[in-house]
């Protein structure tokens, strides 16, 4: 329990009241449990993690000030390619049909999105990122299957009935 020797149970319980976020709160609860004598194995089971994670959480309380221990350091990641204003404008564009922006397509596709971002903002994204952006805009990049306008509806219904009778393969 030497990791928590410098802290009292009361300090940890006060910290629990002030802690925001699910994972930081779990870390404080694990520290409280350990301070009360719970074994690492018990804490790992209770919090749904492995013992090594519990040890890492408790090590934070030995290394860092008590107020910082439950929280992760900032992880800024790669800088955004679009400014906040550009991103806002871009998502507004995605809420409109591409035809209103001068494109011939009726719906956004990843390739059309990539073309638009390159033309409008001079930014290159991967096709996978284009799919993510469409998802964030709550748009689907899947398109409907084309239907033959000359197809006989009666024969199509008969076919569908036959398929249903035969079941899935």
Secondary structure, DSSP 8 states (H G I E B T S, - for coil): -GGGTTS-HHHHHHHHHH--SHHHHHHHHHHHHHHTT--HHHHHHHHTS-HHHHHHHHHHHHHS-HHHHTS------S--SS-HHHHHHHHHHHTS-GGGGT-S-SS--HHHHHHHHHHHH-----HHHHHHHHHHTT----------TT--HHHHHHHHHHHHHH---
